[in-house]
Amino acid sequence: MTPVEVDSLRKLIVEAAPDPALAEPVLVCDADATLDDLIPFSSLIMLGVIVAVEDAYRIRVTKPMIAQALGGGATLRKLAQMIEAAR
């Protein structure tokens, strides 16, 4: 099992966004940057990311997982850790 690459999450988030151009700051941000500060990380974008994560990594994302990953603000690192923990 390979570790979740933050760069693959960057691409996944941009592709899952309803407006990919608005999500492009994710492509160059620090892995610990709060995504809400970079893009309008609305529930619509979050839903798209969850579905994309489930499809790409073949995991089931649960409410407790989301609560932990979003606690204190979603970051690429937290999302990667959520995926790793679910594998």
C-alpha positions as CSV (number, residue, x, y, z in Angstrom):
1,M,0.0,0.0,0.0
2,T,1.5,3.3,-1.0
3,P,0.9,6.5,1.0
4,V,-1.6,9.0,-0.1
5,E,0.1,11.7,-2.1
6,V,-0.9,15.2,-1.4
7,D,-0.4,16.1,-5.0
8,S,-2.9,13.6,-6.1
9,L,-5.4,15.1,-3.7
10,R,-4.7,18.5,-5.2
11,K,-5.7,17.3,-8.6
12,L,-8.7,15.4,-7.2
13,I,-10.1,18.5,-5.5
14,V,-9.7,20.7,-8.6
15,E,-11.4,18.1,-10.8
16,A,-14.2,17.5,-8.2
17,A,-15.0,21.3,-7.9
18,P,-18.1,22.6,-9.7
19,D,-15.8,25.4,-10.9
20,P,-12.3,24.1,-11.2
21,A,-10.8,27.6,-11.8
22,L,-12.0,28.6,-8.3
23,A,-10.2,25.6,-6.8
24,E,-6.9,26.1,-8.5
25,P,-5.2,27.7,-5.5
26,V,-5.2,24.2,-4.0
27,L,-2.6,23.2,-6.7
28,V,0.1,25.3,-5.1
29,C,-0.8,25.7,-1.4
30,D,1.0,24.3,1.6
31,A,-0.2,20.9,2.7
32,D,-1.3,22.4,6.1
33,A,-3.0,25.4,4.7
34,T,-6.7,25.6,5.6
35,L,-8.6,25.0,2.4
36,D,-11.4,27.3,3.5
37,D,-9.0,30.2,3.4
38,L,-8.0,29.4,-0.2
39,I,-11.2,28.5,-1.9
40,P,-14.9,28.6,-1.2
41,F,-14.8,25.1,0.3
42,S,-18.6,24.8,0.4
43,S,-20.6,21.8,1.1
44,L,-21.0,21.3,-2.6
45,I,-17.3,21.1,-3.2
46,M,-16.9,18.9,-0.1
47,L,-19.5,16.5,-1.4
48,G,-17.7,16.3,-4.7
49,V,-14.4,15.6,-2.9
50,I,-15.9,12.9,-0.8
51,V,-17.3,11.1,-3.8
52,A,-14.1,11.5,-5.7
53,V,-12.1,10.2,-2.7
54,E,-14.4,7.2,-2.3
55,D,-14.0,6.4,-6.0
56,A,-10.3,7.0,-6.3
57,Y,-9.2,5.2,-3.1
58,R,-12.0,2.7,-2.9
59,I,-12.9,3.6,0.7
60,R,-16.1,4.6,2.4
61,V,-16.1,8.0,4.0
62,T,-18.1,8.2,7.2
63,K,-19.4,11.2,9.2
64,P,-16.9,10.6,12.0
65,M,-14.1,10.6,9.4
66,I,-15.3,13.8,7.9
67,A,-15.7,15.4,11.3
68,Q,-12.1,14.6,12.1
69,A,-10.7,15.7,8.7
70,L,-12.6,19.0,8.9
71,G,-12.0,19.8,12.5
72,G,-10.2,23.1,12.8
73,G,-10.4,23.4,9.0
74,A,-9.8,21.0,6.2
75,T,-6.2,20.6,4.9
76,L,-4.6,18.4,2.3
77,R,-2.6,16.7,5.0
78,K,-5.8,16.0,7.1
79,L,-7.5,14.6,4.1
80,A,-4.5,12.4,3.2
81,Q,-4.4,11.1,6.8
82,M,-8.1,10.4,6.7
83,I,-7.6,8.2,3.6
84,E,-4.6,6.4,5.1
85,A,-6.5,5.6,8.2
86,A,-9.4,4.1,6.2
87,R,-7.2,1.8,4.2
